[in-house]
Amino acid sequence: MIQAQLDQQVAQATGEDLREVRFRGFSLADPLTVRFDPEPCDLPPQILDWDQVDLERNVALIKQPVL
């Protein structure tokens, strides 16, 4: 499949204008390349678990005996 055929198939499948599909750029992925990412992100996830933060901040003023 050549690029023009791929663009046409994507445009038909999505209902997008062919110019928009070409602008966004599509390509065939090699199924043998398992860890392919054209824009790899090596940063850790930018997530904060507020429940965990609350548990770490919520400390007793007086230690209670364990029953």
N, CA, C and O atoms as a GROMACS GRO file, in nm:
protein
  268
    1MET      N    1   0.086  -0.117   0.000
    1MET     CA    2   0.000   0.000   0.000
    1MET      C    3   0.090   0.123   0.000
    1MET      O    4   0.182   0.136   0.082
    2ILE      N    5   0.063   0.213  -0.092
    2ILE     CA    6   0.140   0.336  -0.096
    2ILE      C    7   0.074   0.441  -0.007
    2ILE      O    8  -0.041   0.424   0.035
    3GLN      N    9   0.147   0.550   0.022
    3GLN     CA   10   0.099   0.652   0.115
    3GLN      C   11  -0.034   0.712   0.071
    3GLN      O   12  -0.121   0.737   0.154
    4ALA      N   13  -0.051   0.736  -0.058
    4ALA     CA   14  -0.176   0.795  -0.107
    4ALA      C   15  -0.294   0.702  -0.080
    4ALA      O   16  -0.402   0.749  -0.045
    5GLN      N   17  -0.275   0.572  -0.098
    5GLN     CA   18  -0.382   0.476  -0.070
    5GLN      C   19  -0.415   0.474   0.079
    5GLN      O   20  -0.532   0.469   0.117
    6LEU      N   21  -0.312   0.478   0.162
    6LEU     CA   22  -0.334   0.479   0.306
    6LEU      C   23  -0.412   0.603   0.348
    6LEU      O   24  -0.508   0.594   0.424
    7ASP      N   25  -0.370   0.718   0.298
    7ASP     CA   26  -0.441   0.843   0.331
    7ASP      C   27  -0.587   0.836   0.289
    7ASP      O   28  -0.676   0.879   0.362
    8GLN      N   29  -0.612   0.782   0.171
    8GLN     CA   30  -0.749   0.771   0.120
    8GLN      C   31  -0.832   0.678   0.209
    8GLN      O   32  -0.947   0.709   0.240
    9GLN      N   33  -0.775   0.565   0.248
    9GLN     CA   34  -0.846   0.470   0.334
    9GLN      C   35  -0.878   0.531   0.470
    9GLN      O   36  -0.987   0.512   0.523
   10VAL      N   37  -0.783   0.604   0.527
   10VAL     CA   38  -0.806   0.669   0.658
   10VAL      C   39  -0.914   0.776   0.644
   10VAL      O   40  -1.001   0.787   0.730
   11ALA      N   41  -0.908   0.853   0.538
   11ALA     CA   42  -1.009   0.957   0.516
   11ALA      C   43  -1.148   0.897   0.503
   11ALA      O   44  -1.245   0.950   0.558
   12GLN      N   45  -1.160   0.788   0.430
   12GLN     CA   46  -1.290   0.722   0.415
   12GLN      C   47  -1.338   0.663   0.547
   12GLN      O   48  -1.456   0.672   0.580
   13ALA      N   49  -1.247   0.604   0.623
   13ALA     CA   50  -1.286   0.539   0.749
   13ALA      C   51  -1.326   0.640   0.856
   13ALA      O   52  -1.415   0.614   0.937
   14THR      N   53  -1.260   0.755   0.857
   14THR     CA   54  -1.286   0.854   0.962
   14THR      C   55  -1.385   0.962   0.922
   14THR      O   56  -1.441   1.031   1.006
   15GLY      N   57  -1.405   0.977   0.790
   15GLY     CA   58  -1.493   1.084   0.743
   15GLY      C   59  -1.424   1.219   0.739
   15GLY      O   60  -1.488   1.321   0.714
   16GLU      N   61  -1.294   1.220   0.762
   16GLU     CA   62  -1.218   1.345   0.758
   16GLU      C   63  -1.185   1.381   0.613
   16GLU      O   64  -1.187   1.296   0.525
   17ASP      N   65  -1.154   1.508   0.592
   17ASP     CA   66  -1.111   1.555   0.463
   17ASP      C   67  -0.972   1.498   0.434
   17ASP      O   68  -0.890   1.486   0.525
   18LEU      N   69  -0.945   1.463   0.310
   18LEU     CA   70  -0.817   1.404   0.271
   18LEU      C   71  -0.701   1.498   0.305
   18LEU      O   72  -0.594   1.451   0.345
   19ARG      N   73  -0.721   1.628   0.290
   19ARG     CA   74  -0.615   1.724   0.326
   19ARG      C   75  -0.582   1.718   0.474
   19ARG      O   76  -0.466   1.728   0.513
   20GLU      N   77  -0.685   1.700   0.559
   20GLU     CA   78  -0.662   1.691   0.703
   20GLU      C   79  -0.585   1.564   0.737
   20GLU      O   80  -0.495   1.566   0.822
   21VAL      N   81  -0.619   1.454   0.671
   21VAL     CA   82  -0.548   1.328   0.695
   21VAL      C   83  -0.402   1.342   0.654
   21VAL      O   84  -0.313   1.298   0.727
   22ARG      N   85  -0.377   1.403   0.540
   22ARG     CA   86  -0.238   1.423   0.495
   22ARG      C   87  -0.164   1.515   0.590
   22ARG      O   88  -0.045   1.494   0.618
   23PHE      N   89  -0.232   1.618   0.642
   23PHE     CA   90  -0.169   1.712   0.735
   23PHE      C   91  -0.126   1.642   0.863
   23PHE      O   92  -0.018   1.667   0.916
   24ARG      N   93  -0.212   1.553   0.914
   24ARG     CA   94  -0.182   1.483   1.039
   24ARG      C   95  -0.077   1.376   1.021
   24ARG      O   96  -0.002   1.347   1.114
   25GLY      N   97  -0.070   1.316   0.905
   25GLY     CA   98   0.033   1.218   0.875
   25GLY      C   99   0.005   1.082   0.936
   25GLY      O  100  -0.002   1.068   1.059
   26PHE      N  101  -0.012   0.985   0.853
   26PHE     CA  102  -0.033   0.847   0.896
   26PHE      C  103   0.072   0.761   0.828
   26PHE      O  104   0.119   0.792   0.719
   27SER      N  105   0.108   0.652   0.895
   27SER     CA  106   0.201   0.557   0.835
   27SER      C  107   0.168   0.418   0.886
   27SER      O  108   0.104   0.402   0.990
   28LEU      N  109   0.212   0.319   0.812
   28LEU     CA  110   0.190   0.181   0.853
   28LEU      C  111   0.293   0.145   0.960
   28LEU      O  112   0.410   0.180   0.948
   29ALA      N  113   0.249   0.077   1.062
   29ALA     CA  114   0.339   0.033   1.168
   29ALA      C  115   0.383  -0.110   1.138
   29ALA      O  116   0.306  -0.190   1.086
   30ASP      N  117   0.507  -0.139   1.172
   30ASP     CA  118   0.559  -0.274   1.155
   30ASP      C  119   0.515  -0.358   1.274
   30ASP      O  120   0.552  -0.326   1.387
   31PRO      N  121   0.436  -0.464   1.253
   31PRO     CA  122   0.389  -0.544   1.366
   31PRO      C  123   0.501  -0.614   1.441
   31PRO      O  124   0.481  -0.659   1.554
   32LEU      N  125   0.619  -0.625   1.380
   32LEU     CA  126   0.732  -0.689   1.448
   32LEU      C  127   0.802  -0.593   1.544
   32LEU      O  128   0.875  -0.636   1.633
   33THR      N  129   0.778  -0.463   1.526
   33THR     CA  130   0.835  -0.364   1.618
   33THR      C  131   0.737  -0.348   1.733
   33THR      O  132   0.635  -0.279   1.721
   34VAL      N  133   0.769  -0.411   1.845
   34VAL     CA  134   0.675  -0.417   1.956
   34VAL      C  135   0.671  -0.286   2.034
   34VAL      O  136   0.563  -0.240   2.072
   35ARG      N  137   0.785  -0.225   2.059
   35ARG     CA  138   0.791  -0.107   2.145
   35ARG      C  139   0.812   0.020   2.062
   35ARG      O  140   0.899   0.101   2.094
   36PHE      N  141   0.735   0.037   1.956
   36PHE     CA  142   0.748   0.153   1.869
   36PHE      C  143   0.667   0.270   1.924
   36PHE      O  144   0.548   0.257   1.952
   37ASP      N  145   0.734   0.382   1.940
   37ASP     CA  146   0.666   0.505   1.981
   37ASP      C  147   0.737   0.620   1.909
   37ASP      O  148   0.852   0.649   1.941
   38PRO      N  149   0.672   0.685   1.813
   38PRO     CA  150   0.739   0.791   1.737
   38PRO      C  151   0.774   0.912   1.824
   38PRO      O  152   0.863   0.990   1.788
   39GLU      N  153   0.707   0.929   1.936
   39GLU     CA  154   0.736   1.040   2.026
   39GLU      C  155   0.751   0.985   2.168
   39GLU      O  156   0.662   1.002   2.251
   40PRO      N  157   0.864   0.918   2.195
   40PRO     CA  158   0.878   0.857   2.327
   40PRO      C  159   0.881   0.962   2.437
   40PRO      O  160   0.936   1.071   2.420
   41CYS      N  161   0.824   0.928   2.548
   41CYS     CA  162   0.822   1.017   2.663
   41CYS      C  163   0.889   0.944   2.779
   41CYS      O  164   0.833   0.849   2.835
   42ASP      N  165   1.009   0.988   2.814
   42ASP     CA  166   1.084   0.924   2.922
   42ASP      C  167   1.055   0.985   3.058
   42ASP      O  168   1.114   0.946   3.158
   43LEU      N  169   0.964   1.080   3.062
   43LEU     CA  170   0.931   1.144   3.189
   43LEU      C  171   0.840   1.054   3.271
   43LEU      O  172   0.758   0.981   3.215
   44PRO      N  173   0.854   1.058   3.403
   44PRO     CA  174   0.760   0.980   3.485
   44PRO      C  175   0.620   1.040   3.473
   44PRO      O  176   0.606   1.158   3.440
   45PRO      N  177   0.517   0.962   3.498
   45PRO     CA  178   0.381   1.014   3.490
   45PRO      C  179   0.362   1.133   3.584
   45PRO      O  180   0.410   1.131   3.698
   46GLN      N  181   0.295   1.235   3.538
   46GLN     CA  182   0.271   1.355   3.617
   46GLN      C  183   0.139   1.340   3.692
   46GLN      O  184   0.041   1.410   3.665
   47ILE      N  185   0.139   1.248   3.788
   47ILE     CA  186   0.018   1.216   3.863
   47ILE      C  187   0.048   1.230   4.011
   47ILE      O  188   0.155   1.190   4.058
   48LEU      N  189  -0.044   1.284   4.084
   48LEU     CA  190  -0.032   1.296   4.227
   48LEU      C  191  -0.152   1.228   4.292
   48LEU      O  192  -0.266   1.266   4.267
   49ASP      N  193  -0.125   1.128   4.375
   49ASP     CA  194  -0.231   1.055   4.444
   49ASP      C  195  -0.263   1.131   4.572
   49ASP      O  196  -0.193   1.117   4.672
   50TRP      N  197  -0.369   1.210   4.569
   50TRP     CA  198  -0.403   1.293   4.683
   50TRP      C  199  -0.444   1.210   4.804
   50TRP      O  200  -0.424   1.254   4.917
   51ASP      N  201  -0.498   1.092   4.784
   51ASP     CA  202  -0.531   1.005   4.897
   51ASP      C  203  -0.404   0.961   4.969
   51ASP      O  204  -0.401   0.956   5.092
   52GLN      N  205  -0.299   0.928   4.893
   52GLN     CA  206  -0.172   0.889   4.954
   52GLN      C  207  -0.109   1.007   5.027
   52GLN      O  208  -0.055   0.991   5.136
   53VAL      N  209  -0.115   1.124   4.969
   53VAL     CA  210  -0.061   1.245   5.033
   53VAL      C  211  -0.135   1.270   5.164
   53VAL      O  212  -0.072   1.302   5.266
   54ASP      N  213  -0.266   1.255   5.162
   54ASP     CA  214  -0.346   1.275   5.283
   54ASP      C  215  -0.308   1.175   5.392
   54ASP      O  216  -0.299   1.212   5.509
   55LEU      N  217  -0.286   1.050   5.353
   55LEU     CA  218  -0.246   0.949   5.452
   55LEU      C  219  -0.111   0.980   5.514
   55LEU      O  220  -0.091   0.957   5.633
   56GLU      N  221  -0.019   1.033   5.435
   56GLU     CA  222   0.113   1.066   5.486
   56GLU      C  223   0.110   1.189   5.577
   56GLU      O  224   0.190   1.199   5.670
   57ARG      N  225   0.019   1.281   5.552
   57ARG     CA  226   0.008   1.402   5.633
   57ARG      C  227  -0.075   1.378   5.759
   57ARG      O  228  -0.056   1.447   5.859
   58ASN      N  229  -0.165   1.283   5.755
   58ASN     CA  230  -0.256   1.259   5.865
   58ASN      C  231  -0.187   1.173   5.971
   58ASN      O  232  -0.196   1.050   5.969
   59VAL      N  233  -0.119   1.239   6.064
   59VAL     CA  234  -0.048   1.168   6.171
   59VAL      C  235  -0.113   1.203   6.304
   59VAL      O  236  -0.159   1.316   6.325
   60ALA      N  237  -0.115   1.108   6.392
   60ALA     CA  238  -0.176   1.130   6.524
   60ALA      C  239  -0.083   1.215   6.611
   60ALA      O  240   0.039   1.202   6.605
   61LEU      N  241  -0.144   1.303   6.692
   61LEU     CA  242  -0.066   1.382   6.786
   61LEU      C  243  -0.026   1.299   6.906
   61LEU      O  244   0.081   1.318   6.965
   62ILE      N  245  -0.113   1.207   6.942
   62ILE     CA  246  -0.086   1.117   7.055
   62ILE      C  247  -0.095   0.975   7.002
   62ILE      O  248  -0.193   0.936   6.940
   63LYS      N  249   0.010   0.900   7.028
   63LYS     CA  250   0.013   0.763   6.979
   63LYS      C  251  -0.091   0.680   7.054
   63LYS      O  252  -0.094   0.680   7.178
   64GLN      N  253  -0.176   0.611   6.981
   64GLN     CA  254  -0.280   0.529   7.039
   64GLN      C  255  -0.231   0.385   7.052
   64GLN      O  256  -0.160   0.334   6.965
   65PRO      N  257  -0.270   0.320   7.161
   65PRO     CA  258  -0.227   0.179   7.177
   65PRO      C  259  -0.300   0.091   7.075
   65PRO      O  260  -0.417   0.114   7.042
   66VAL      N  261  -0.231  -0.009   7.028
   66VAL     CA  262  -0.288  -0.104   6.932
   66VAL      C  263  -0.362  -0.210   7.010
   66VAL      O  264  -0.306  -0.268   7.103
   67LEU      N  265  -0.485  -0.236   6.975
   67LEU     CA  266  -0.566  -0.335   7.046
   67LEU      C  267  -0.550  -0.471   6.991
   67LEU      O  268  -0.612  -0.566   7.040
   0.00000   0.00000   0.00000
